[in-house]
Amino acid sequence: LASGGCLEIPGEEVRYDPRQLAAWFRERDLTMGWMPTVMTDLVLTEMGRRVDPLGGSGGKHGSLGGSGFTHLFTGGDRLRNFVPADMGCALFNQYGPSEATVIVVSGRV
């Protein structure tokens, strides 16, 4: 924000619906994003439903964000889902103990 960034927050009707949230990320010209682990798992599940595991043309989902979207950060719980190879951005799972109040460890998934 201090270097000219912009903070966008999805509306309440979008925040709790993984399908709408994935679409919201794709519709915006965002470069990075953060969402709680539970919602990240739901969005990855939604993206996976549209991928044909046999490689057919029946539903390739494309990337999560737009063409400039490079990083998605999540944290707060264990990720339980796979990450699609063509997700279009790097996914980082972060951790910080409550007594630290900041992220202490961040690893690319």
Secondary structure, DSSP 8 states (H G I E B T S, - for coil): -TTS-------HHHHT-HHHHHHHHHHS--SEEE--HHHHHHHHHHHHHTS-TT--SS-----SS-TT--EEEEESS---S---TT-SSEEEEEE--TTT-S--EEEE-
